[in-house]
Amino acid sequence: MNNENKQNSWVYGIVPAGASLEQLEEREDRIGTEVWVVELGDLAAIVGQAPPEDDAQALRDQAIAHARVLEAAILDAPVVPFRFGNVVPGGDEDVGRELLESRRDEFARQLEKLKSYVQMTVKITYDENAVLRQIVDGQPEIAQLREQARQGDEVTTRDARVRLGEMISNALQQLREKDASEILELLKPVSAAAMGEDLESEYMVLNAPFLIERSRLPEFEDALEGAAEERQARMRVTLLGPMPAYNFLDVEEPAWA
């Protein structure tokens, strides 16, 4: 990683000074942009050259690079991640003065709090056909109403279809809450904290960042894999990470809600 002084510095995140960032160096070609480290005292900033603000393609490329840099860095060191778009006018000296010196206590406190942790985000979505089949098969009233809705035209079956939609929606909500609670209970023993994010669709079960001790990451992955295998007929599980603890950075005492 080159340490030349360049103007308008893009800041990816803060790491301890002297941190070994082997994965970041190994992946530099795949990241697609040059990055380097600016150190001051016991802190260091991962920086690069900021793209032109009026270049839409460069900004899109930078969004991808930003995520890749942080995902590589967290594999080797604790990271205080910066959100996309944090630019310091000037070069390395400005980064040192404007960030590392002026906000040293803040960054040092955050690094200490999260030094042993990474974030893993779990996204679970129902297979729509499978879960609807489960709901219909499990509730005779819904099955009967569904047959009634199929046996007439739109006008004569309107009330039945409205009622059917309401019943399916309520049943889906109850099932989603039950499934989400069961999965969270399975993952609670192998994680330090978790928080719920907004669901991205009607058929999403869980959208949750977890704070995981690095040493317990294999246990967490095994627990999630077990939960996914038991539910594979009707759910799809996506695991994102390891990544810096974005969602827990400003939480004073990360814990299970």
Buried (B, 14 or more C-beta within 10 A) or exposed (E): EEEEEBEBBBBBBBBBBEBEBEBBEEBBEEBEBBBBBBBBEEBBBBBBBBBEEEEEEBBEBBEEBBBBBBBBBBBBBBBBBBEBEBBBEBBBEBBBEBBBEEBBEEBBEBBEBBEBBBBBBBBBBBBEEBBBEBBBEEBEEBEEBBEBBEEEEEEEBEEBBEBBEEBBEEBBEEBBEEBBEEBBEBBBEBBBBBBEEEBEEEBBBBBBBBBBBBEBBEBBBEBBEEBBEEBEEBBBBEBEBBBBBBBBBEBEEBEEE
